[in-house]
Amino acid sequence: MSRSKSWTFPKWGEYTSERDPVSVRTCDYDGCDEPGDFPAPKAPDSRDKWYFCQPHAAEFNKNWNYFDGLSREEAMKRAQEEFRRAKGYRSAGTFDDAPQTYGKEERRSDALAMLDLDDEATEADIKSAYRALVKRYHPDTNMGDADSAIKFQQVKAAYEVLKEK
C-alpha cells in the first residue's frame, strides 16, 4: 500500500481533492478558443497587448508594420529614437552575427533622401548638403530643441552611410 504525497510532511498538495479552477486566457483572435499565451502589441507606443495562440500570433506578426501610418520623416525620427535607446543592447555584442536584411542600396537611397539629394549626387554635392544641414540642425545653434538634435543625428548617420561607398 502506498500513500499519496499530500499525506506526508512537507505538505505537497491539498488534503482534499477539490481545487480552485485555473483561469486560462483565450486567444484574442475573433472566434478562436485556444489559449492566448503569446503577447503582441496593440500599438507601437502602447503597453496594451493582444494575447494570441501561436498560429494567430504568427499571422499578426507577419502583417505588423511598426511604422504604419507615419510619414517618412516621422518614421525616420522614430527609428532614430529607437536606435538611440538600443545602444546598450548593440554594444553587448549579441547581434554581431545577425544577417543584414537591409541592403546597401536601400541604405544609400535613404541616406540620399535624408540629405535631399538624388541618385546622381557627386561627392561634392554630398559634402555640401551635409555641411549645410549640420549647420542648420547642430545642437549648439538649436539649444533645447529635441527634434533638431534627432535630425542632426540622422544627417550624420546618412553622411556616414554615403562615405562608405
C-alpha positions as CSV (number, residue, x, y, z in Angstrom):
1,M,0.0,0.0,0.0
2,S,1.4,3.4,-0.9
3,R,0.3,6.7,0.4
4,S,-0.1,9.9,-1.5
5,K,2.5,12.7,-1.1
6,S,-0.1,15.0,0.3
7,W,-0.3,12.9,3.4
8,T,3.3,13.3,4.4
9,F,5.4,16.2,5.6
10,P,6.1,18.6,3.9
11,K,2.7,19.0,2.5
12,W,3.0,18.6,-1.3
13,G,-0.6,19.2,-2.1
14,E,-4.0,19.8,-0.7
15,Y,-5.6,17.5,1.8
16,T,-8.8,17.5,-0.1
17,S,-9.2,16.7,-3.8
18,E,-11.1,19.9,-4.6
19,R,-9.1,22.6,-6.3
20,D,-9.9,26.1,-7.5
21,P,-10.5,26.4,-11.2
22,V,-7.5,27.8,-13.2
23,S,-8.3,30.7,-15.4
24,V,-6.9,30.4,-18.9
25,R,-6.7,33.5,-21.2
26,T,-8.2,32.7,-24.6
27,C,-6.8,33.9,-27.9
28,D,-8.0,37.4,-28.7
29,Y,-8.4,36.5,-32.4
30,D,-12.1,36.6,-33.2
31,G,-13.7,33.2,-32.9
32,C,-10.6,31.3,-31.6
33,D,-11.0,29.4,-28.3
34,E,-7.3,28.3,-28.0
35,P,-5.2,29.6,-25.0
36,G,-3.7,33.0,-25.8
37,D,-0.2,32.6,-24.5
38,F,1.7,34.9,-26.9
39,P,1.5,38.7,-26.4
40,A,1.5,41.1,-29.3
41,P,1.5,44.9,-29.1
42,K,-1.7,46.8,-29.9
43,A,0.2,49.9,-30.9
44,P,3.9,50.9,-31.1
45,D,3.7,53.3,-28.2
46,S,1.2,51.4,-26.0
47,R,1.8,48.9,-23.2
48,D,-1.5,47.3,-24.1
49,K,-1.2,43.9,-25.7
50,W,-3.2,41.3,-27.6
51,Y,-2.8,37.7,-26.5
52,F,-2.9,35.2,-29.3
53,C,-2.4,31.5,-29.8
54,Q,0.8,30.6,-31.7
55,P,-0.7,30.4,-35.2
56,H,-2.6,33.7,-34.8
57,A,0.5,35.4,-33.2
58,A,2.5,34.4,-36.3
59,E,-0.2,35.8,-38.6
60,F,-0.4,39.0,-36.6
61,N,3.4,39.4,-36.7
62,K,3.6,38.7,-40.4
63,N,1.3,41.7,-41.1
64,W,2.6,44.0,-38.3
65,N,4.2,47.3,-39.5
66,Y,5.8,49.3,-36.8
67,F,5.9,52.4,-38.9
68,D,2.3,52.1,-40.3
69,G,0.5,55.5,-40.6
70,L,3.7,57.6,-40.3
71,S,5.2,59.8,-42.8
72,R,8.8,59.1,-44.0
73,E,10.2,61.8,-41.7
74,E,8.2,60.6,-38.7
75,A,9.3,57.0,-39.4
76,M,13.0,58.2,-39.6
77,K,12.5,60.1,-36.3
78,R,11.0,57.1,-34.5
79,A,13.8,54.8,-35.9
80,Q,16.4,57.2,-34.7
81,E,14.9,57.3,-31.2
82,E,14.7,53.5,-31.1
83,F,18.3,53.4,-32.3
84,R,19.4,55.8,-29.5
85,R,17.6,53.7,-26.9
86,A,19.0,50.4,-28.1
87,K,22.7,51.5,-27.9
88,G,23.3,49.4,-24.8
89,Y,22.0,46.2,-26.4
90,R,24.1,46.7,-29.5
91,S,27.3,47.2,-27.5
92,A,26.6,43.8,-25.8
93,G,27.8,42.1,-29.0
94,T,24.9,39.7,-29.1
95,F,23.8,40.7,-32.5
96,D,27.2,40.8,-34.2
97,D,26.4,37.7,-36.3
98,A,22.9,38.7,-37.3
99,P,22.2,38.6,-41.0
100,Q,22.0,42.0,-42.7
101,T,18.5,42.4,-44.1
102,Y,18.7,46.0,-45.1
103,G,21.0,46.2,-48.1
104,K,23.5,48.9,-49.1
105,E,21.4,50.2,-51.9
106,E,18.4,50.8,-49.6
107,R,20.6,52.5,-47.0
108,R,22.2,54.6,-49.7
109,S,18.8,55.7,-51.2
110,D,17.5,56.6,-47.7
111,A,20.7,58.5,-46.9
112,L,20.4,60.5,-50.1
113,A,16.8,61.3,-49.3
114,M,17.8,62.4,-45.8
115,L,20.2,64.9,-47.4
116,D,17.7,65.9,-50.1
117,L,19.8,64.6,-52.9
118,D,19.1,62.4,-55.9
119,D,20.9,59.3,-57.1
120,E,23.3,61.2,-59.3
121,A,24.8,63.2,-56.5
122,T,28.6,63.6,-56.6
123,E,30.9,63.5,-53.5
124,A,31.0,67.4,-53.6
125,D,27.2,67.5,-53.6
126,I,27.0,65.2,-50.7
127,K,29.6,67.1,-48.7
128,S,27.9,70.4,-49.5
129,A,24.5,69.2,-48.4
130,Y,25.9,67.6,-45.3
131,R,27.6,70.8,-44.2
132,A,24.5,72.9,-44.8
133,L,22.3,70.5,-42.8
134,V,24.8,70.1,-40.0
135,K,24.9,73.9,-39.6
136,R,21.1,74.1,-39.6
137,Y,20.5,71.3,-37.1
138,H,23.5,71.5,-34.9
139,P,22.6,71.3,-31.1
140,D,24.7,74.4,-30.3
141,T,22.6,76.5,-32.6
142,N,19.3,74.9,-31.5
143,M,19.6,74.7,-27.8
144,G,16.9,72.6,-26.2
145,D,15.2,71.5,-29.4
146,A,15.0,67.7,-29.3
147,D,13.7,67.5,-32.9
148,S,16.7,69.3,-34.4
149,A,19.0,67.1,-32.2
150,I,17.5,64.0,-33.7
151,K,17.6,65.5,-37.2
152,F,21.3,66.3,-36.6
153,Q,22.0,62.6,-35.7
154,Q,20.1,61.5,-38.8
155,V,22.1,63.7,-41.1
156,K,25.4,62.5,-39.5
157,A,24.3,58.8,-39.9
158,A,23.3,59.5,-43.5
159,Y,26.6,61.0,-44.3
160,E,28.4,58.0,-42.7
161,V,26.5,55.7,-45.0
162,L,27.4,57.7,-48.0
163,K,31.0,58.0,-47.1
164,E,31.3,54.1,-47.1
165,K,30.9,53.9,-50.9
